[in-house]
């Protein structure tokens, strides 16, 4: 007997992976390794509303988390209105101390007026301290909702040390907003501004995106543009139009008049950009109507972003049953049946063979 005679009943090895398939059929389960819990934030009431910088939808995630944080802060703060507005606009609340009465410091000052002023001043000081405390609590709240990848990006930001020392929740949100909208403070400043403007001018409404969602995305991109030092100020032609409409000199040096012109110009630019970025599938007739009205001498374009938003939300969509026909596309018969497009090259070949 040869050396291999003892293995007379052995089967030759199967193809690669056959043993694994047999084990699966027999009910064996393979160990896929430990499952890691998905990060959902440190605050139970904001569970699942986090900020991250690794997904393709990181900007949308930030906007949704920002909304939830604003709602949460509004329900847990003594100064709910101020804190909600601060989170939504990423600007610190300003609390002004009332001015002393005109006769303050004089011997015959009005005691009632003085007492009232002192009460209001004390309230303003107390409110300022409470708001500052709320912004510090906001810092811890926002930081606790950030993923590890985002925290690493935040800590490498140029402004992080000062923000961390001050426990400034609003400035922390600004840093996160810039990261999620792909603005990097380490970049060459002209490059950052160029890329921010490019994103701003390419904003458009998605097919399944509501006017409110588009407006929020639009405003966030404006915020990022302003954060990196870019502006949406007026060009020379727009400056001249506004000066003529307001009755102001084009070369005015008055600071208040210049501020008015810049504010009006920015609102018109934002309103026009928002309208032109609307989904043409649903709002092409609205844009065409504005263009036709202006050609006829009626300026019906909205002058503010808020006005543009209301125009979009209140616009009556046209329900058209017409079908756009293309020369090489599907055609429809009078009886409603579909006809396949004719292959003209095949017809020409047939004629050629016939000749």
Secondary structure, 3 states (H helix, E strand, C coil): CCHHHHHCCCCCCCCCCHHHHHHHHCCCCCCCCCCCCCCCCCCHHHCCCCECCCCCCHHHHHHHHHHHHHHHHHHHCCCHHHHHHHHHHCCCCCCCCCCCCCCCCCCCCCHHHHHHHHHHHHHHHHHHHHHHHHHHHHHHHHHHCECHHHHHHHHCCCCHHHHHHHCCHHHHHHHHHHHHCCCCCCCCHHHHHHHHHHHHHCCCCCCCCCHHHHHHHHHHHHHHHHHCCCCCCCCHHHHHHHHHHHCCCCCCCCHHHHHHHHHHHHHHHHHHHHHHCCCHHHHHHHHHHHHHHHHCCCCCCCCCHHHHHHHHHHCCCCCCCCCCCCCCCCEECCCCCEECCCCHHHHHHHHHHHC
